[in-house]
Amino acid sequence: MIDYGIVGIGGFAATWVRCLAQLEREGIARLAAAVVRRPERYQAQVAQLQAAGCSIYASLEAMLADGQGSLDVIGVPTGIAYHEPMAVSAMEAGFDVLVEKPLAGTVQEVQHLHEVEQRTGRWCAVGYQWLYSPTTRWIASRLGDGGLGAVREARTMIVWPRDSAYYSRNAWAGALRHNNRWILDGPATNATAHYVTQALYYARASQGTPRPIESVRAELYRARDIASYDTSCIEVRLAGGARVLHVVSHAVAEQHDPVIHLECEHGTVDWAADGDVAAIRYADGREERFANPAFDDLQTLPLRQTARVAAGDEPFPTCGLSEAGSHVLAINLAFESSQGVHTIPSDGTRILEPSGIVAVREMEGALAEAYASGAMLSDLGLPWTRSTEPVSAAGYDRFPRSPALLRALGC
């Protein structure tokens, strides 16, 4: 049985508590310790966990000190600003780590994590649950020499309304910075980061040796009164020629769950998060289909797989720093390309009551058109869009690189 110690039991951490309870019933892993900074807010949960044998600590430092020789993996299902410093503290204390997505806010934090991982000999996994999915592994097995050939273009679209409660749920939702760190919160950074990373994974892995990002062109917009963005169109180009396009908005009235389309050398792939299957259509007319896992099973996958690594049954995490770091680079370069966040005029929006959703008129249609055609939003003639230029990834090692961007962000 692998013993996990996690930071937090509320918010998204509550999902990890539930998943570890399931894994304990299966005899795989258990929640042995948790950091609870405000136990008065979680009295019932704390009492239940303690009754089950889980140790409760007031700080990560206390859990790391007391967990020497007993805890196997430290979990960090916290806000973005805490991912890198807590993962570093855990690895330097001698523990392997599973951190929630996104990996970090900036490329310099990712580089620091690489350095600490190499120096300590520990590993840092990232909880991009779809990368652990058997569906994703099945699609990847068909790319490259598996019959589909290399990915030429990967397109993703997510249409997810987010209401006032979403933006008031914590101190950093919709923020650029938190706790004196860049977090660049927004749909592609956080809520839909799974699908950016999934598309990048397919495009990078389909060419044999994973290809690096060459450039990013992006348009970042906001309809809501926030510091960061709620709508984005991001184009990533990889060495070898593959293109990834991610379009997403929270400023919408209707919901359409994530979809991914892959154009490959010898066929296409269509996948939907809310669908039952992924479908491959080969150029010769053959078709293959594969069922998605149940959502509850999906959420356990990062904990389940890292438990196997901790037990010595598998050599390394499915999603490590290299896989997750490409997403951070793409988001940092997206801000550089967009040169900040552009405000959508209020005369093009409406507020939906009682939810407080700020919805841009005809946004759903614009996203669907961009997804279907591969166009940037600014190619569609929308009055509030701005065309941008690609930014090279060559030598990019610190966010922000551009003084003009720093001024545009008001920081």
C-alpha positions as CSV (number, residue, x, y, z in Angstrom):
1,M,0.0,0.0,0.0
2,I,1.5,3.4,-1.1
3,D,1.0,6.2,1.5
4,Y,0.2,9.6,0.1
5,G,0.4,12.9,2.0
6,I,-1.5,15.7,0.4
7,V,-1.8,19.5,0.8
8,G,-5.4,20.4,1.5
9,I,-8.7,18.5,1.7
10,G,-11.1,21.2,0.3
11,G,-11.6,22.5,-3.2
12,F,-10.1,20.2,-5.8
13,A,-8.1,18.4,-3.1
14,A,-11.4,16.9,-2.0
15,T,-11.4,15.0,-5.3
16,W,-8.1,13.5,-4.4
17,V,-9.4,12.5,-0.9
18,R,-12.2,10.7,-2.6
19,C,-10.0,9.0,-5.2
20,L,-7.5,7.8,-2.6
21,A,-10.4,6.3,-0.6
22,Q,-11.3,4.3,-3.7
23,L,-7.7,3.2,-4.2
24,E,-7.5,2.2,-0.5
25,R,-10.5,-0.1,-1.0
26,E,-8.6,-1.7,-3.9
27,G,-5.5,-2.1,-1.7
28,I,-3.4,0.2,-3.9
29,A,-2.8,3.4,-2.0
30,R,-4.2,5.4,0.9
31,L,-4.3,8.9,2.3
32,A,-2.0,8.7,5.2
33,A,-1.5,12.4,5.9
34,A,-2.9,15.8,5.0
35,V,-2.1,19.4,5.5
36,V,-5.2,21.3,6.8
37,R,-4.4,25.0,7.5
38,R,-7.9,25.9,8.7
39,P,-9.3,22.8,10.4
40,E,-12.2,24.8,11.8
41,R,-13.6,25.0,8.3
42,Y,-13.4,21.2,7.8
43,Q,-14.2,19.8,11.2
44,A,-16.3,16.9,10.0
45,Q,-13.9,15.9,7.3
46,V,-10.9,16.2,9.7
47,A,-12.6,14.0,12.3
48,Q,-13.5,11.4,9.6
49,L,-9.9,11.3,8.3
50,Q,-8.4,11.1,11.7
51,A,-10.7,8.2,12.6
52,A,-9.5,6.4,9.5
53,G,-5.8,6.8,10.6
54,C,-4.9,9.9,8.6
55,S,-2.5,12.3,10.3
56,I,-3.4,16.0,10.1
57,Y,-0.8,18.7,10.0
58,A,-0.9,22.5,10.0
59,S,1.9,23.0,7.4
60,L,3.7,21.2,4.6
61,E,6.9,21.5,6.5
62,A,5.5,19.6,9.5
63,M,4.2,16.9,7.3
64,L,7.5,16.5,5.5
65,A,9.4,16.3,8.7
66,D,7.1,13.8,10.3
67,G,6.6,11.8,7.2
68,Q,10.2,10.7,6.7
69,G,10.3,6.9,6.3
70,S,6.6,6.6,6.2
71,L,5.1,8.7,3.4
72,D,5.8,7.6,-0.2
73,V,4.4,10.4,-2.4
74,I,3.5,14.0,-1.6
75,G,0.5,15.4,-3.5
76,V,0.0,19.1,-4.2
77,P,-3.6,19.7,-5.4
78,T,-3.4,23.4,-4.6
79,G,-3.6,26.7,-6.4
80,I,-1.1,27.4,-9.2
81,A,1.1,29.7,-7.2
82,Y,2.0,26.9,-4.8
83,H,2.8,24.1,-7.2
84,E,6.5,24.9,-7.8
85,P,7.6,25.9,-4.3
86,M,5.8,23.0,-2.6
87,A,7.0,20.5,-5.2
88,V,10.5,21.8,-4.6
89,S,10.2,21.5,-0.9
90,A,8.9,18.0,-1.1
91,M,11.6,16.7,-3.5
92,E,14.4,18.4,-1.5
93,A,13.0,16.6,1.6
94,G,13.4,13.3,-0.2
95,F,9.9,12.7,-1.5
96,D,8.4,12.0,-4.9
97,V,5.7,14.4,-5.9
98,L,2.4,14.5,-7.8
99,V,1.3,18.0,-8.5
100,E,-2.0,19.1,-9.9
101,K,-2.2,20.8,-13.3
102,P,-0.9,23.2,-14.6
103,L,2.6,22.4,-13.6
104,A,3.6,26.0,-12.8
105,G,3.0,29.6,-13.9
106,T,6.3,30.3,-15.8
107,V,9.1,28.6,-17.7
108,Q,11.6,29.6,-15.1
109,E,9.7,27.6,-12.5
110,V,9.6,24.6,-14.8
111,Q,13.4,24.9,-15.3
112,H,13.9,25.0,-11.5
113,L,11.8,21.9,-11.0
114,H,13.9,20.1,-13.6
115,E,17.1,21.1,-11.8
116,V,15.7,19.9,-8.4
117,E,14.4,16.7,-9.9
118,Q,17.9,15.9,-11.3
119,R,19.7,17.0,-8.2
120,T,17.6,15.1,-5.7
121,G,16.9,12.0,-7.8
122,R,13.2,12.2,-7.0
123,W,10.4,12.5,-9.6
124,C,7.7,15.1,-10.1
125,A,4.5,13.9,-11.9
126,V,1.6,16.1,-13.0
127,G,-2.0,15.2,-12.8
128,Y,-3.1,15.7,-16.4
129,Q,-5.7,12.9,-16.1
130,W,-6.4,12.5,-19.8
131,L,-2.7,11.7,-20.5
132,Y,-3.1,8.8,-18.2
133,S,-6.2,7.6,-19.9
134,P,-6.2,4.4,-21.9
135,T,-8.0,6.3,-24.7
136,T,-5.1,8.7,-25.0
137,R,-2.6,5.8,-25.0
138,W,-4.6,4.0,-27.6
139,I,-4.7,7.0,-30.0
140,A,-1.0,7.6,-29.4
141,S,-0.3,4.0,-30.4
142,R,-1.9,4.5,-33.7
143,L,0.1,7.6,-34.5
144,G,3.5,7.6,-36.3
145,D,4.4,4.0,-37.2
146,G,1.0,2.8,-35.8
147,G,-0.7,3.5,-39.1
148,L,-1.8,7.1,-39.0
149,G,1.6,8.7,-39.5
150,A,2.5,12.1,-38.1
151,V,0.0,14.6,-36.9
152,R,-0.1,17.5,-39.3
153,E,-2.7,19.5,-37.3
154,A,-4.4,19.1,-34.0
155,R,-7.4,21.3,-33.2
156,T,-9.2,21.6,-29.9
157,M,-12.3,23.5,-28.8
158,I,-14.0,24.0,-25.5
159,V,-17.1,26.1,-24.8
160,W,-17.5,26.3,-21.1
161,P,-19.5,29.1,-19.4
162,R,-18.2,30.2,-16.1
163,D,-20.3,32.2,-13.7
164,S,-19.7,34.8,-11.0
165,A,-19.3,32.0,-8.4
166,Y,-16.5,30.5,-10.4
167,Y,-14.5,33.7,-10.3
168,S,-15.2,34.4,-6.6
169,R,-14.4,30.8,-5.4
170,N,-10.8,31.8,-4.4
171,A,-8.4,34.7,-4.4
172,W,-6.7,34.0,-7.7
173,A,-9.4,33.0,-10.2
174,G,-9.0,35.3,-13.3
175,A,-5.8,36.8,-11.8
176,L,-2.4,37.3,-13.4
177,R,-0.5,37.1,-10.2
178,H,-1.0,35.6,-6.8
179,N,1.2,35.3,-3.7
180,N,3.9,37.4,-5.6
181,R,4.0,34.9,-8.4
182,W,2.8,34.8,-12.0
183,I,-0.1,32.4,-12.4
184,L,-1.7,33.8,-15.7
185,D,-5.0,32.1,-14.8
186,G,-7.4,31.6,-17.7
187,P,-9.2,28.8,-19.5
188,A,-6.2,27.6,-21.5
189,T,-3.9,28.0,-18.5
190,N,-6.1,26.1,-16.1
191,A,-9.6,24.8,-16.8
192,T,-8.9,23.5,-20.2
193,A,-5.1,22.9,-19.8
194,H,-5.8,19.2,-20.1
195,Y,-6.8,19.5,-23.7
196,V,-3.9,21.9,-24.7
197,T,-1.5,19.3,-23.2
198,Q,-3.3,16.4,-24.8
199,A,-3.1,18.0,-28.3
200,L,0.5,18.9,-27.8
201,Y,1.2,15.3,-26.7
202,Y,-0.3,13.8,-29.8
203,A,1.5,16.3,-32.1
204,R,4.9,15.9,-30.4
205,A,4.7,12.1,-30.0
206,S,3.6,11.3,-33.5
207,Q,6.9,12.2,-35.0
208,G,9.0,9.7,-33.2
209,T,11.3,11.7,-30.9
210,P,9.1,14.4,-29.3
211,R,9.5,17.7,-31.2
212,P,9.9,21.0,-29.4
213,I,7.7,24.0,-29.8
214,E,9.1,26.4,-32.4
215,S,6.6,29.3,-32.1
216,V,3.3,30.5,-30.7
217,R,0.8,32.9,-32.0
218,A,-2.1,33.8,-29.7
219,E,-5.0,36.1,-29.1
220,L,-6.1,36.6,-25.5
221,Y,-9.4,38.4,-24.7
222,R,-11.6,39.2,-21.7
223,A,-15.2,40.0,-21.6
224,R,-15.5,39.9,-17.8
225,D,-13.8,42.5,-15.6
226,I,-10.8,40.5,-14.6
227,A,-7.0,41.0,-14.9
228,S,-6.4,37.9,-17.0
229,Y,-8.3,36.4,-20.0
230,D,-11.5,34.4,-20.4
231,T,-11.3,33.7,-24.1
232,S,-8.3,32.6,-26.2
233,C,-7.2,31.4,-29.6
234,I,-3.7,29.8,-29.4
235,E,-1.7,28.4,-32.3
236,V,1.4,26.4,-31.5
237,R,3.9,25.3,-34.2
238,L,6.3,22.4,-33.6
239,A,9.6,21.5,-35.1
240,G,8.8,19.2,-38.0
241,G,5.8,21.2,-39.1
242,A,2.9,20.1,-36.9
243,R,0.4,22.8,-35.9
244,V,-1.8,22.8,-32.8
245,L,-4.8,25.2,-32.5
246,H,-6.7,25.6,-29.2
247,V,-9.9,27.8,-29.1
248,V,-11.8,28.2,-25.8
249,S,-14.0,30.7,-24.0
250,H,-15.7,31.0,-20.6
251,A,-17.6,34.1,-22.0
252,V,-20.4,32.0,-23.5
253,A,-24.1,31.2,-22.8
254,E,-24.1,27.6,-24.0
255,Q,-21.9,24.7,-23.1
256,H,-20.1,22.4,-25.5
257,D,-17.7,19.9,-23.9
258,P,-14.1,19.4,-25.2
259,V,-13.4,18.0,-28.7
260,I,-10.2,17.3,-30.4
261,H,-9.6,16.7,-34.1
262,L,-6.3,15.3,-35.5
263,E,-5.4,15.6,-39.2
264,C,-2.7,13.0,-39.8
265,E,-0.7,11.8,-42.8
266,H,-2.9,8.7,-43.3
267,G,-6.2,9.6,-41.6
268,T,-8.1,11.5,-39.0
269,V,-9.0,11.2,-35.3
270,D,-12.0,12.7,-33.6
271,W,-12.4,12.6,-29.8
272,A,-15.0,14.1,-27.5
273,A,-14.7,14.2,-23.7
274,D,-18.4,13.6,-23.2
275,G,-18.6,11.0,-25.9
276,D,-18.4,7.2,-25.6
277,V,-15.6,6.7,-28.0
278,A,-12.6,8.0,-29.9
279,A,-13.0,7.4,-33.7
280,I,-10.1,6.9,-36.2
281,R,-10.8,7.0,-39.9
282,Y,-7.9,5.8,-42.0
283,A,-7.3,7.1,-45.6
284,D,-7.9,3.6,-46.9
285,G,-11.4,3.6,-45.5
286,R,-10.8,1.5,-42.3
287,E,-12.3,2.7,-39.0
288,E,-11.4,2.0,-35.4
289,R,-13.2,3.1,-32.2
290,F,-12.2,3.1,-28.5
291,A,-14.3,3.8,-25.5
292,N,-13.5,6.6,-23.0
293,P,-13.2,5.5,-19.3
294,A,-15.9,6.5,-16.8
295,F,-15.2,10.0,-15.4
296,D,-14.8,8.7,-11.8
297,D,-12.2,6.2,-13.0
298,L,-10.5,8.9,-15.0
299,Q,-9.9,11.0,-11.9
300,T,-8.1,8.2,-10.1
301,L,-5.6,7.6,-12.9
302,P,-2.8,9.9,-12.0
303,L,-2.8,8.7,-8.4
304,R,-3.2,5.1,-9.5
305,Q,-0.2,5.3,-12.0
306,T,2.1,7.2,-9.7
307,A,1.4,4.6,-7.0
308,R,2.7,1.9,-9.4
309,V,5.8,4.0,-10.0
310,A,6.3,4.5,-6.2
311,A,5.9,0.7,-5.7
312,G,8.6,0.0,-8.4
313,D,6.1,-1.6,-10.8
314,E,6.6,1.1,-13.5
315,P,9.7,3.0,-14.3
316,F,8.4,6.6,-14.5
317,P,5.3,8.7,-14.3
318,T,3.1,8.9,-17.5
319,C,3.1,12.7,-17.3
320,G,6.3,14.3,-16.0
321,L,8.0,17.6,-16.2
322,S,8.8,17.4,-20.0
323,E,5.2,16.5,-20.9
324,A,3.6,19.2,-18.7
325,G,6.3,21.8,-19.3
326,S,5.4,22.2,-22.9
327,H,2.0,23.6,-21.8
328,V,3.6,26.2,-19.6
329,L,5.9,27.3,-22.5
330,A,2.9,27.6,-24.8
331,I,1.0,29.8,-22.3
332,N,3.9,32.0,-21.6
333,L,4.6,32.5,-25.3
334,A,0.8,33.1,-25.8
335,F,1.0,36.1,-23.6
336,E,4.1,37.4,-25.4
337,S,2.4,37.0,-28.7
338,S,-0.9,38.6,-27.7
339,Q,1.0,41.4,-25.9
340,G,-1.3,41.2,-23.0
341,V,-5.1,40.7,-22.8
342,H,-7.5,42.7,-25.0
343,T,-10.9,43.8,-23.6
344,I,-14.0,42.9,-25.6
345,P,-16.3,46.0,-25.6
346,S,-19.3,45.7,-23.3
347,D,-21.7,46.5,-26.2
348,G,-20.9,43.1,-27.6
349,T,-21.7,41.2,-24.4
350,R,-24.7,40.4,-22.3
351,I,-25.0,39.4,-18.6
352,L,-27.0,36.3,-17.9
353,E,-28.9,36.4,-14.6
354,P,-28.9,35.0,-12.0
355,S,-25.6,33.3,-12.7
356,G,-23.7,36.5,-13.7
357,I,-22.2,34.8,-16.7
358,V,-20.8,37.5,-19.1
359,A,-21.5,36.1,-22.6
360,V,-20.1,37.5,-25.9
361,R,-22.7,37.6,-28.6
362,E,-22.2,34.9,-31.3
363,M,-19.1,33.6,-29.5
364,E,-20.2,29.9,-29.8
365,G,-20.4,30.2,-33.5
366,A,-17.1,31.9,-33.8
367,L,-15.4,29.2,-31.8
368,A,-17.0,26.5,-33.9
369,E,-16.0,28.1,-37.1
370,A,-12.4,28.5,-35.9
371,Y,-12.3,24.9,-34.8
372,A,-13.8,23.6,-38.1
373,S,-11.6,25.7,-40.4
374,G,-8.4,26.0,-38.4
375,A,-8.7,29.8,-38.5
376,M,-7.6,32.2,-35.8
377,L,-10.5,34.3,-34.3
378,S,-9.1,37.4,-35.9
379,D,-9.4,35.8,-39.4
380,L,-13.2,35.7,-38.9
381,G,-13.9,39.4,-39.2
382,L,-15.1,39.8,-35.6
383,P,-15.0,43.5,-34.6
384,W,-13.4,42.9,-31.2
385,T,-10.5,40.7,-32.4
386,R,-6.9,41.7,-32.9
387,S,-4.4,40.0,-35.3
388,T,-1.1,39.0,-33.7
389,E,2.3,37.8,-34.7
390,P,4.0,34.5,-33.8
391,V,6.8,34.6,-31.1
392,S,9.7,32.2,-31.4
393,A,10.5,29.8,-28.6
394,A,14.2,29.9,-29.3
395,G,16.1,30.9,-26.2
396,Y,13.0,31.6,-24.3
397,D,13.8,31.1,-20.6
398,R,12.0,33.7,-18.6
399,F,8.5,35.2,-18.4
400,P,7.9,37.9,-19.2
401,R,10.6,38.5,-21.8
402,S,9.2,41.7,-23.3
403,P,9.2,44.9,-21.3
404,A,6.2,46.0,-23.4
405,L,4.3,42.9,-22.2
406,L,5.1,43.8,-18.6
407,R,3.7,47.2,-19.1
408,A,0.6,45.9,-20.9
409,L,-0.1,43.6,-17.9
410,G,0.1,46.5,-15.5
411,C,2.7,44.8,-13.4
